[in-house]
Amino acid sequence: MPELPEVETVVRGLRERIIGEVITAVEIYWPRTVAGHAPADLAAGLVGAAVTGVSRRGKYAVISLGERGCLLVHLRMTGRLLVEEPDEPEVRPSAEGADTDPPAWEGPAGLARHTRVLWRFASGRRLRFWDLRKFGRVLWAPTPNEALAALGPEPLAPDLTPAILGEMLHARRRQLKPLLLDQHFIAGLGNIYVDETLWEARIHPARRSDSLTDDEVARLHAAIVDVLRAAVRGRGTTLRDYRGADNLPGDYQRALAVYGREGHPCRRCGHAIERIVIGNRGTRLCPICQALPDGA
């Protein structure tokens, strides 16, 4: 599932290309992609709306439409938001049921078969929501704050200081891995970057949150910031499906320290990376660099 760096990369690509565009038509090919409104109401209500901004909240892309509110797009496992130029050949989605064909990851056939929503702009540009697994969702809301109020703080926000993160961690008695994955606790982190930040901070993912020392909290905070910023610079991690708004993959998978590297040597100490299960989630770690203290 795309996490903060992937969604941020998509958002930056959209921001460069669709701000100021005016929606002339919305074509919905998989009605269940639309949440909270009847698909026909969303399609009709967005015609004439101008894109005034594009931002991110947690794992959501937020497309602001001025007085028309905003579109919140959650890519889930396989969603892509792709901007197409007027001179690019257009591919038309096929009828429902064609998704049973083997997936075509690239090219017009794959774009046509798995398009769920298509926005048309007055300039001739198109915004395509492509989603192989159909888990992604589009929500039309008055404001992002109203719809996403339950999300936790942004991990890169300047007001999430080490001291505040420490207060949050010490107020709970949960294992670190499930807690950091909880979007109500902190927004935007997922399986990849939780494993990476805990390795960077040299903290075992099964540690209880209220057991961390001030030094460990500071290391964790620094690791979250450093790993996420590096992943954004690398355009995110593409393991299979993720693409930016330009349909290009990310590069950060080349820099991963533990995720997907079980059996390979730790980049720090050389010991083999291991995979364990914590909170029903596969978890990668170095048992030497991230040793679990006695009694923890």
N, C-alpha and C positions, 0 to 999 in steps of 0.2 A: 504494500500500500504506500503510495507517495506520502512522504512526511514533510516537515517544514522546509528543508532545502529544495525539494522537488517542487512543491507548491509555490515557493518564493520564486523559483526560476521561471515557472509558467507565468506567474503574475508579472514579472518584469518583462517578459516577452509580450504579454498582452498590453501592458502599459505603453510600450513603445509603438504599438500598431493600431489600437482601437479607440483610444481616447479621442473624443470628438465625433466618432462615428454615430450615425443615426440608424436605428433599426427600422427596416422596411418590411420584414417578414420573419416569422418564426415557424419553422417546420419541425414537428415532433413525430419521430418515427418509432419511439418506444415510450408509450404514455406513462409507464410506471417510473420513468426517470424523473418526472415532475412530482415534487412533494408539496403538499399544502394547498394546492390549487388544482382545479380542473385544467387539464392541458389546453383546452380551447380558450379558457379565460386567460391563461398566461400568454398564449400566443397572440390573442387579440389585444391584451392590455399593454404589451410591450411595443407595439407598432408605433413609431414616431418618437420613441424615447431615445435620448442621446446619452452616450457613455461619457460620464463626467470624471471617472476615476477608476482605478483598479488597485486593489490592496489585498492583503492576506490577514486572516485571523485563524490561528491554529493551522489546521489542515484544510481550511476553506479558502477558495478564491472568492473575493468580493468584488463584483462589478457594479459600480455605483451608477445610478440612472437619474440623478437629480430628484425632481419631485415625484418620479415614478418609483422611488425606493431603490432596491438593489437586488441583484441576483447573487445567491450564494451557491457555489458549485463545490461539491465534495467529490473528488475523483475516485475515492474508494480504491479498489484493487487495480483496475486496469484502465481507468478513465484518462482521456487526453483532451485538452482544449487546444485546437489547432487553428491558426489564422491562415487563411488562403487569400492570395492576391487576385484581383480581377482577371489578370491574364493567365492564371493557372487553369488548366483544364478542370472542369467540374465533374465530379463523379456523383451519381444519383444513388441514394440508398435503395436497396431492393426491397421487395415485399417482405412482410413478417414471415418468419419461418426459414428464411435463407441462412440464418445464423448457424444452422446445423452443419454447414460446409466446413471443411478444415480451415482454421484461421489463416489468413494471409496477413503477416505482420506489417508488411509495407506495400505500397503501391495502390493504384486505384481500386482494385478489387477488394482489398481489405478495408479501405476507407468507406467504400459504398456499403459493404455488408454490415459493418458494425457502427454506423452512425446512428446516434439516438436523438440528437437535437441539432438543428442547423439554424443559425441566425444569419440573416442577410442584411447588409448595410447599404446605405445610399451610394457609397463610393464604388460599390461592386465587390468589396471584400466580403468574405464569409468567415464566420466563426463556427467551427464544427466540434461538437462533443461526441467523441468516439469512445466506445466502451465495450470491449469484448465480452466481459462477464455480466454486464447489465446491473452492477451494484451501485454505480455512481448516481448521484442525485443533484437535481437543480431545484432550488427553493427561491421563490419571489417573496421578499419581505420588505416592510417599511424601512427598517434600519438594521444593520448587522448586530448592533448591541442588543436589540430586542430579541433577535432570533438566537444569538449565540451567548446569552448572558451566563449560561452555566459553565462556560469554558474557563479554565484556570488562566493564570497570567502567561504572558508571552515570555519564553525563555531568553530572548535577546533584548527584552525591554530594559532600559537603564534603571528603572525603579525596582527591578528584581535583583537586589543586591545580595551578596553572600550572607549578610546578616538576616535579611528577610527569608531567603531560602532556608537558612538554618532554623528559623522560627517555624516555618512550614513543615520541615522534616521532623523536628522534635515534637511537634504537636500531634504526630501520628505514630502508630506503632505497627508499621507495615514493612514488608520486605521492599527493598529499594526498587527492584525491577518492576513489579506490578504497580508500585506507586508512581514511578516516573512515566509509565505507560498510561496512567489514568488522566484523561483529558480534562477532568474536573480539577485535578491537582496542578498540572502544568500543560499548556496547550502546544501541540505540534510535534512532540517526540513520539517515535514509534520504535519498533523492534530493532531496526538497524542502528539508529543513533543512540539509543539507550545502551546497547551493548558496547558501542564505540566509546561513549563518554565514560562509562564505568571502567573500561580498560585504561583509558587515558588517565583517569583519576586514581587508578590502582585500588579500586574498591570492589569487593565481591558483591555480585548482584543479589545475593540472599541476605545481605546485612539488613538489620532492622533500622528503619529510618531514624529512630530516636537514639540509636547507639553511636551515631557519627560524632566525632570530635569536631571542634571548630576548624582545625587544620584540614580535616577530611571534607568538611562542607565547602571550604574555600577551594580545595582541589576539584571537587565536583562541579562547583559553579564555573570555575575557569575552564574545565573540560567541556562542559555543555556549550559555552560561548565559543571556544576555539574550534571544536568539532563542527558545530553548525555553521559557523562563518566559513570554514574551509570547504565544507560541502556545498554551500551556496556558490562560492568561487568556482568550484568544480562542476557547477550546473546540476548537482544532485547525483544520485546513484541509479544507474540503469542495470538491473539484473535481468529484466526481460521486457516488460511492457512500457515503462515510463518514457515519455518524450516531452520536451519543452514545447512551447507554443509554435516553434518553427519546425516541429516534428524531428528534431535532432536529439539523440540520447545524451545522458549525462556522462561525466568522466570520473566521478568520485569513487566508483567501485575499485579503481586501481589503487586507491589509497587506503582502503579498509584494512583495519588492523586485526579484527577478530571475526566480524560477521561474514559467514560463508567460508571461513578459513579453518574449520576444524580439521585437525591432523597436520596442519602446516605449522612451521616454527613461529613462535611469538617474535614480533619484530623488535622486542626489547631484550628478552632473555634467551630466546632460542628454544624454549620448551614448547611442546606441541600444544596448540590451541585445542580446547575441549568443548564439547556441546553437552549441556545439561538441560533439564526442564525445570523452570520456575514459574509458578502460576499458570501452568498449562501452555507456556510459551517456550519454544526453543531458545536457548541462551548460550552465547559463545563467550568464553573467557580464557584467560591464562591462569592456571591453578597456582603458579608461582608468583607472578606479579600481583595477582588479586587473591591472595590467600585469605581464607576465612578465619578470623581469630578464634582461638579456643573459647568455647562457651557462647559464641555469637549465634 
